Amino acid sequence: MMNTSSTIPVEGAIEAPWTLPYRGTVGMACLIVAEAAIFIIFVVAYIFYIGKSISGPTPAQVLELPIFGTICLLSSSITVHFASSALRKNNLHGCTAFLAGTVLLGAIFLATTAREWYHLIYEKGLTIQTNLFGTTYYSLVGLHATHVVVGLILLSTTLAFSLTGHLKEEHEKKLEVLSLYWHFVDAVWVVVFLVVYVLGR
Amino acid sequence: MATPVLEAIDQTQAPPQGPPRPNVIYTWLTTVDHKKIGLMYIAYALVFLLVGGVEAILMRIQLAVPNNHFISPQVFNQLFTMHGTTMVFFVGMPILFGFGNYLVPLMIGARDMAFPRLNAFSFWVSAFAGLLLYFSYFGASGLYAAGSAPDVGWFAYAPLTAKVFSPGHSTDYWTLAVFLSGVGSIGTALNIVTTILCMRCKGMKMSRMPLLPWLYLVMASLVFVAVSPLTAAQIMLTLDRYIGSHFFDTQAGGSAVLWMHFFWIFGHPEVYVLVLPAFAFVNEIVPVFSRKAMFGYPAMVAASVSIGFISLSVWAHHMFTVGLGAAGNTFFVFATMVISVPTGIKIFNWLATIWGGKIIFATPMIFCVAFLFQFLIAGLTGIMLSAAPFDWQLGNSYFVVAHFHYVLVGSILFALFGAFYYWYPKVTGKMMSETLGKWHFWLFLIGFHLTFDFMHVPGLLGMPRRIYTYEAGRGWGGWNFIVGVGAIFQAAGLLIFCYNLVRSYYRGKEAGHDPWDAWTLEWAVPSPPPVYNFAIEPTVNSRRPLWDLKHPEDPDSDYE
């Protein structure tokens, strides 16, 4: 029978205080790695099929640089950063304002994408069925837009909590996890922009 | 000097085992406890193991003699598709995740996984994915006909999967099932990594963590970069089939080879996703039954991590016969051969652990010894196939089938059986029967070697995989008959194992905390462990906290 109450003296004191990383951050980092792998596959497919469509239209004929939308989306990365640092300093009003700004900028980006798709589908006649360009373009940009939508839902929920006074300083780490996701969505857009609108044209 | 203490042993009594309450189903359906979810994963995988085993037996009956018409060619195509998909996605992944779920928090001294509800979500998504795959038998042709399971093979090469070549919905069921299983796998992998990085008990630095969590960390990290590409490819295939995109549509310029790349970027690391947990079980069992500390712990960790990295650059050795060009061939030949170096390090470390130990040949240990032997042979045929010219000759032959079953059955399944016998006392509080265990081992070992040793031969004689039947004059008949006989032995062994699982639960000897005199934290808690795992949060000072506890005069922490 084992001695169930034994204790062992240990030489010397236990070193530094025992701290481990915040699980929200690690979990989000894991999700980002997995999502990045999914995006890489779609980007590889896009690059692989550049110039391989056997019918038109080609990217050079129909795509225009989405400068305005890109500026909005990238700025929203800055505003969400300010929102979480405002919360860290317990500046609740500032946090609400920056969150609202982030949601607004993200929504404008989505609106520019919607307008672009409308233009492509109804005026240029490019759908996902038209050719390989349509297939890879709509799936890659659409996959990114889906992530923007998910981010906007999460950010709007946070904004609603913030407006009703439920968002407190103690939620600062959670907001940081959310902003990590939003930064990732923005970073993916940089890649999509370079591949689709610069390299692909 | 006042010193801190190690308090690992839980003195709390296990809660009394009352009669099952009426809400027992509700409890299991809604649980977020890592142990219950782990057990559900394992039970669900065992059910599918039996289903996949029946499919294998049907195929072996069909192939046992030449010109056989035991089942129709259509059914045969469905059987090998369902067998492969089931065994990889609905047996291998869930059973390994099940063990991980159960063991990782206990071994690192944590209360639960990092995200218990995500854990339940991942399990149920995976479970429904399996049901969805098998629902194709009823639903794949709508109301018109039953019996139209997917028949495109487990790697579902394009353009066979296109709507024109695979009409009906059977391929859709396959795609959606694999997609959902991928979502569940990524969720659980995320949970495992986060648990290991953020939930370790006091004093358990990464360098003191048992090897099982270490290998699960590598495996789960691999899942992110391996399973995600498959998930992406399934999205593309679904778009192709449902809204007419052209990713894999060769008529519109799409590429069938692209699918092969995407599939094998998943497919080869997947082998390591499955085998790393098997290594993990052997890492825990071999030292305990050799009565020695693990030989070369840092080398073991380094080898596991490097296997994780190298496994990402070997996928195209599945595609030598496609024609990759000289540069591509050379790269993938060398990458594949290089991966045998860290794998070899592991084999030597296990041998060095056993060497000079007081070996106890209990059932878990004999399964591990068989694992060592069979994994070595699997690795050797792997090196043979990694040489592109050899692969051109034998690619897609039964030699390849024999090789990867040596890995999946001879290595992974044997290690898994060892793990069942080793941790069953912890899970149930009862010992499994050693007599039945030995019967299981010997029957399965004989069956395994009859089947998979002799399966190499028809491959060398030119028998391709996935053929429905063959002419008598080919000289494959006798070999295939032996292969079929082996399958019967394996089935008998498996049935004894299932009987042993059930019987030992009711009639097994009481196990107590620590029946094997082991050294890791899961043996410090009662068997079965209470819901809260540890009454006192443990503190550890070495890799073998229970050794320290049992031998205060000579603790490991003096040497590490």
Interface residues (C-beta under 8 A of the other chain):
Chain A: M2 N3 T4 S5 S6 T7 I8 P9 V10 E11 G12 A13 I14 W18 L20 P21 Y22 R23 V26 G27 C30 L31 V33 A34 E35 A37 I38 F39 I40 I41 F42 A45 F48 Y49 K52 S53 I54 I128 Q129 N131 L132 G134 T135 T136 Y138 S139 L143
Chain B: T3 P4 V5 L6 E7 I9 Q11 A114 F115 I186 A189 L190 N191 V193 T194 L197 C198 M199 R200 K202 G203 S221 V223 F224 V225 V227 S228 P229 T231 A232 A233 I235 M236 L239 I243 G244 S245 H246 F247 A252 G253 G254 S255 L258 F262 I265 H513 D514 T539 N541 D548 L549 K550 P552 P555 S557 D558
